């Protein structure tokens, strides 16, 4: 004889665990690093041009 009474709490608990799971943090942006590198490069080139002239 099969069991016709299905306990929905198993699926509900799995869904709740899935929805309450911590979200992974997004990857850090490299834009500030790139901007800083460009600014440093411009300052170095300007310093070299100023020293040569």
N, C-alpha and C positions, 0 to 999 in steps of 0.2 A: 504494500500500500504506500503510495507516494504522499509526501507531506505538502499539502496545498497552502499551508500558512507560511509565507515567506517573511522573514524578519527584515524590514527595510533599514534597520539601524546600521547594518554593516556598510551598506553603500552610503548612507548619510554621514556616518563617521569618517569614511574615507574621503568624501567630498569636503567635509569640514576641515580635515587635516590638510587637504590640498589647497583650499582657499586661504587657510591661515598660515601656510608655510611662508617663511621669510623670502622676500623677493631678492634676487641677486642684484648687487649694486652695479650701476652702469660703469663701463670702462672710463677711466680718467681721460679727459681731453688733453691732447698734446698741443693745442693752440697756444697756451701761454708760453710753453717752452720754445715753440717756433718763433713767436713774436720776440721773445727775449733774445734769441740767437740772431735774428735779423737786426735788432737794435744794436747789439754788441758789434756785429760785423760793420754796420754803418759808422759807428763811433770809431772803430779801429781804422777803417779806411780814411775817415776824415782826419784822424790824428796823423796818419802817415802822410797824407797830402799836405797837411799844415807843416809838418816837420821838414818835408822835402823842399817846399817853396820858401 
